[in-house]
Amino acid sequence: MSSKDQFLIQNALECIQKMELDKAEALLNEALLLTPAHPDILRFLSVVAAHKSDYQTALSFIDKSIALAPFNGIAHSNRGNILKALGRLDEALDSHDEAIKLLPEYAEAYNNKANVLQDLHRYEESLLCYDKAIALEPTYIDAYCNKGNALEWLRRHEEAMENFNKATALDPCRFDAYWQKAVSQLAVGNYELGWQNYEARWSKSNPVIFQYADISRLVSLQNLAGKKILVWSEQGLGDTIQFSRYIKDLTSKRASVTFLVPDQLLAVLSPFKEFCSLRSQSLEINEPFDFQTPLMSLPLLFGTSVKSIPCNTPYLKSDESKRKNFQELFAESSNLKVGIVWSGGFRLIHTDGYADFQRRNIGLNQISVLKDIPGVDFYSLQKGDPAESELLIRKNELWPGIINLGPYLNDFSDTAALIDHLDLIISVDTSTAHLAGALGKPVWMLNRFDSCWRWLRGRKDSPWYPTMTIYQQDVPGEWSHAIDMVKADLLALSHLHTKNKI
């Protein structure tokens, strides 16, 4: 390798560290022209492609690198990480095993293998690999964080927190560890520390984007009379529905509040116009404000504990004209009317292939076992593919009696109006469950094993939504137990409903 190649590669590595990926790619391609088919250049190009989430290209580069240098253990470990991102977990495990065979003292290979084992739900095995990584490198912060995650999955929460604490002790600026602490603390109801650590979301490795930084941030609820405050939505639609309850409390401080929300929620949140200015977050803000705050930082500002959650529902209401327009969709029947949502859709979140949004979903073939319950009319409130398309294709096969309301769901105000015609909503953890709770409608939520922090551990009820009942997976990825519990309770409710109609 020439000195110019070395210079280009060194500069490229510095750019990768700064996440200046286009510059790094240009430098590496220039080096490749000087020294075609050089394994290290190809490996670094693979790293750049992986950072850009272009995993197929990354795999192509790393395979070429390994073909030229088959005994490079780091390259095999890199390949395992790429295959993990592609969801090819068994192949990823093979690559990490090859890396360990070639470099038995390479701590990162054990950590990477353990991460794949976590994705395969082989948590006990993953702990052995994390421990090996830590034994080789006692200050390996990522291994402590990842081990904490595995322990969380195993519901060994105190041990998990010990590992997160080790990570932050080694590096007080390791924001991912503070984020992991927050999720664990909030899930157990330790809101005092949990809300504080939740602020790490702005600085973790896959950060929530902080907006309006040019406006002073709201850090106190004191002396707000006459002040103009900008509150902006963040994260998901369900998050906005859940935490919008704080807007009225903020205006009670005699502040003038402008609330920025996604376009999809403008209509359903229109009741808030009574006490704040409700606007689309897609519009440019030109007027001056005294303070701004992210929506999900309001619980911290209000010092929210589990007992002080503002839970006066309903705090949303449906549009009366829409309710009347939808009346004809509901046939005269003495049966219980139940709305169903079994999927929140499939989304790739950052680099985590299936992530939370896939684990929360239920197959139509699984949820359709409810169809045999007598005295119930079922209505699909399902929106979004692949679930919505599957219903159209397999409805006659799996659930011929279900009434599909999907075509009428143009925005959340439509969903709210339809929900108000129903007696009960059964939903996975998605925005419809939040909406039903905010409307004060009975909602039974089917919850994945690795529950979101907001539902708290070990509870069937929710202090956020008094009308919610939670049905929890007892085994990761296995819905049969939770669905059986729903089926039994729905059968009992149907009998009671029929009895009361007689």
N, C-alpha and C positions, 0 to 999 in steps of 0.2 A: 504494500500500500504506500502510495506516494505521500509526501508531506502535505501536499495540497488536499488529498483525500482526508487525511487526518484532521486538517484544519476545518474542512467542510463538515466532517462528522462531529467534531467537538462543538462547533457552532450550532449544529442541528440539535445536539443533545441539550445545549443550554436553552434553545428555543422550546424544546419539548417540556423542560422543567417550568418554563414560563407559560406554557400552554399556547405558544405562538405557533400553531400547528401548520399553517400554510407556509410560513417561513421555513420551518423545519423540513417540510416536504420538498420545497424547492431546493434547499441545500443538499438533501440526500439524493434527489434526482440528478443534480449536477455531479455529485460524487459517483453516482452509478454510471454516468456517461464516461467518466474517466476510468473506472474500474468495474466493468460489467460483471454481473453475477457474483458480487462479493457478499458472503453470507451475513456479515454484520450490518452492512448497509440495508440489505433486504429485511433483516430483523427489525431495524429501527424504523423502516418504512411501515412495517407491520404494526409497530407500536403507535405510530402516528395515525394510521387508519383505524386502529382500535379506539384511540382517543376520540376520533370523529364518529364513532359508532358505526363505521363501515366495516362490519366484521367479516363479510365475505372477501373483501379485498385484503383485509388483515390476514385471513387464513391463507389466501393465495401466496402472499409474501412470506409468511412464516414457513409454509411448506417448501417453498423454493430455498429458503435459508437452510432448513434442516436437510434437504437433499444434498446441499453442498457441504454441510458440516453436521453430520448425523450424531455426533457425540457432544453437542453443545446442550448441556442440561438446562441452561436458562431458556434457550429457545423452545425446548419441549414444555417447560413450565408456562411460557408465554402462549404456546399453542393451546395448552389446557385452559387458560383463561379465556381465550377467544372462543373455543368450543363451548365453554360454559355460557358465555353471552349468547351464543346461537342456540342454546337449549339442548345441545348434543352432549349430555352429561356423562354417559358411559364412556364415550371417546375422550372426553376431558379428563376423566379419572385415569384412563390409560396413559395419557400424555404426562400427567403429574407423576404417575408411578415410574415412568421412564426417566423423568427429571430427577427423581429421588434416587433411582438406581445409578444414574450417572454422577449425581452430586449429593451423596448421602448427608452432607453437613450443611446443605443449603436450606436455611430455615424457611425462606419464602415458599419453597416448593411444598413443604408440609402445610403451611397456612393456606396456600391455594387449593391443595387437595382437600383440606378440611372444608373449605367453602363449597366445593362441589358436593361433598358428603352432606352438608347442610341442605343443599337444594334437593338432594335425593332423600331427605328426611331421615338420614342415618346419623342422628345427632350424637349418640354415644361414641360412635367411631370418629366423628369429627373432633370430639374433645381430646381423644388420644393424639390426633395429629396437631391440634393447637398446642397441647402440652409439650409435644416434641419440638415444635417451632420455638416455644418459649424457653425450653431447656437449652436449645442451641443459641438462642439470642434473648437473654432475660429482659432486655429493654424493648422488645418487639411490640410496639403499641398496637399495631393493626391486629396482631394475634390476640391480644387481650380483649380488644373491642369485639372481634369476631367470635371469640370464645363466649363472651357475654351474651351475644345473640343466640348461640346454640343453647346456652343454659336457660335463656328466656323461653325458647321453644320447649325445653324439657320442664318448664315451670319451676325451675330452681332459681327463683327470682333473687334471693339474697346473695347467692353465689354470683349471679350475673352482675349485680350491682358492685360486688367486690372487684370484679374484673374491669368494669367501667371506671371505678375509682382508681385502680392501678394505672389505667391509661392516662387519666387526667393528672395523676401524681407525677407520672413520667414526663408529661407535656401538658402544662396548664392551658395551652392554646389548642389542644386537640378537640375541635368543636364537634366532630362526629361523636365523640364519647359523651359530651354534654347532651347532645341530641338523644343518644341512646338512654342516658339517665332520665331525661325528660319523659320519654315514652314510657319507661318502666315506672317512674314516680307517678305520672298522671294515671296510669292504668290501675295503680293500687290506691288512688285517692289522695296521694301526697301532693296536693295542689300547691302548697306553699313553696316547695322547691321545684315542683314540676313546671309551673308557669315560668319561673325564672330561667330554668334550663331550656325551655322551649324556644327561647330567644336565639338559641344556637342555630335555628333553622336558616338564618341569614348567612351563616359562615361555614356550614358543613360542606362536605365534598360535592353534594348535589344540592346547592342552596336554593331556597325560595328567593326569588328576585325582589330585592327591596326597592320600592318606588318612592318618588317624590322626596328624595333625600335633601333637596334644596329648601324644603320647608321644615321649620323646627319641629322636632318630634315631641309628641305629647308624652310627658313623663309623670304627670300628677293631675289629679282631679280637683285640685284646689284652685279657687279664684278663676273659674271659667266663665262667669257671667259676662255675656256680651262678646265672648271670644268666638272667632270663626274657626271651626275644626273640620278638617278633611279626613274622612274615614274611608279606606279603600279595601276592597275585597282581595283575598289571596287564596291560593290553593283551589279546592274543588267547589262545585256548586252546592254540594251538601254542607260544606264548611260554612259557606255564606248564609245558607238558610239557618243553620244551627246557631251561629254566633251573631246573627242580625238582631237577636233579642236584646243585645246590649245597647242598641242605638237609642231606644226610648229612655233608658236609664241615663245615657250620656246627655241627652237633651234636657233631662230633669235638672242638670247642673246649670241651666239657663244659658247654655251655649247654643250657637247657631251651627248646626251640623249638616254637612254635605256628605252623602253616602254614595260612593261609586261602586256599582255592581255590574256583573256580566249582563249582556243584552238579554240572554235567555231568562233572566230573573226579574227584569224591569217590571213586567206586568204583574207577576205574582207578589212582588214586594211593594206594589203600589199603595197598600194601606199605610205604609210608612210615610207617605207624603203628608200625612196629617201633622207630623212633628219634625220632619227633616226634608232637605232637598235631595231627592233621589235622582241620580244621573247614571248614564252609561259610562263604564270605565274606558270605553273606546274613544271617548271624546277628549279633546285637549282641554286642560285646565289653564285658564288665563288669569283668573281673579286671584287676589292675595288671600292667604290664610294665615292665621296666627300659629296653628299647630296642625300636624297630620299624625295619623296613627294607623297601622295595619289593623284590620278587623280582629284578628285572632290574638292580638296583644291586649285587647280590652279586659279579658278575664284577669290578667296580671294587674292591670291598673285598678280594677275594682276589688282586688284581693279575694277573688272567688275561691271558696272552699266547696267541698261536696255539699255541705248543708246550706250554703248561701247561693247556689246556682239559681238564677232567675228563671223559674219554671212555670210561670203563669201562662198556661196554654188554654185556648188557642191565641197565638200572637199573630197569626195570619188568617185571612179569610178568603174564600173564593169569590169570584165575580158572579153576581146574581144573574145577570143576563146570560152568561155562559151556562150556568146551571140550568136555566130554563130551556136553552137551546138543546142541551144534551139529554133532556128528560126522555125524549122519544127513543133513545138508545136502550132504555131499561124497560123491559117488558113487565107488565103487571104480574107479580109473582109473590107468593108468601114465603119463598125461599130466602135464605140468608144470601146476601150479595157480597162476594169476596173478590177483591182485586189482587192480582198476582204479578210480581216482578221477580224473575229468577236469575237475572244477569245484569250486571252493571256495564257490560260490554268488555271488549278486550283492548287493553292499552299497553304499549311499551313504556315503562317508566324508567327514564334515564337508561342505564345499562343493564338493569335487572330484568331479564327476559319476560317472565310471567308475572312476577311481582304480586302486590296485594290485589290488583284488579282482576287477575285471573283466579286467584285462590278464593275469592268471595263468590264466584259464579257457580250456578248449579245447572246441570244439564236438563233439557226439557223432558227427556225420558225419565229422569229422577223425580222431578217435581210433579209430573203428570199423574203420579200414583194417588194424588189427592182427588182425582176426578171421580172416584168411586164413592165418595162420601155423599149420602143422600141428603136432600133438603138444602143443597147449596148451588147457587148459580155463580159460576166463575167468570171473571172478566180479566183479560190480559191488559195490563198497563205497560207492557214491555215496549221499550223504545231502544233502538240501536242494534247494530249487527255485531256478531252473527246470530244472536238469539231471535231477533225479529224476523229475519229471513227464514230461520229454521222453523219457526211457528207457521209461516205461510206454506212451507213445503211439506211439513210433517203433521200439520194440525189434524187432518182426517185420520191419520194413523195413530197418533199418540193422545190427542185430546179433542175429539170432534165436537164436544159440547161447549168448549170455552168460547166466549165472545171476545173477539179481538177489537180492542179500542185503540190500538196503535195508530191507525190512520187519522185519528182525531187529536193526537197529541202533537200540536205544533209548537207549544211552549209550555212552561210550567203553570201558567194560569189555566190552560186547558186541563192539565193533570189535576190541579186543585179542584176544579169544577166537577170533574168526573169522580174524584175521590169522595166528594160530598154526597154523591148518590149511593155510595157503598157503605156496608156495615162494618167491614174489616178489610185491612190491607195486610197481605203476607208478602214480605219482600226480603231480599238479601240486603246487605249493607250498601245502600246506594242512595242517591239524592231523593228518590221517591219515599224512602223510609223517613228521612228527615222532614220532608214536606208533610207527610201524613201526621207525624208527631207534632209539627208546628201548627197544624190545623186542628189538633186535639182529637184526631180520629184514632180509634183502636188500631194498632199496628203490631204485627208479630214479625220480628226480624230474625231471619236465619243468619247466624253469625259464624264466621270461619274460626278455626282453632286458634290461630294467632290473632286474636281479636284486636281491633283498633283500640287504642288507649281510651278513647272517649266513652266506651261502654263499660269500663271498670271490670276488674276480675271477679269472677265468681258470683255475678249478679244476674238475675232474670229480669230485673226491672231496670229503668234508667232514670236517674235524677234529672236528666236533661229533658225527658219526654215522659210525663206521668202516664200516658196511655200506651206506652210501649212494653211489650214482653219479648224477652230475648231467648232464642233457642240456639244453644251453643254446640258446635261440633265437639265430639269427645276424642276424635282421632284426626290428625291432619289429613285433609283431602277427602274425608269420608263423611258423607252427608246423611246416610241412612238413619242413624240414631236420631238426629235432629228432626228429620222429616217425619219419622215415626211418632215423635212427641207432638209435632204439629198436627199430624193426622188424628191422633187420639183426642187432642184438645178440641180440634175443629169438629169432630164427630159429636163430642159432648155439647159444644156450643150450638150445633145444628139441632140436636134433640131439644135443648132448652128453648131455642128460638121457635121451633115448631110447637112446643108445648104452650108457650106464651101466646101464640097466634090463635090457638084453639079457643 
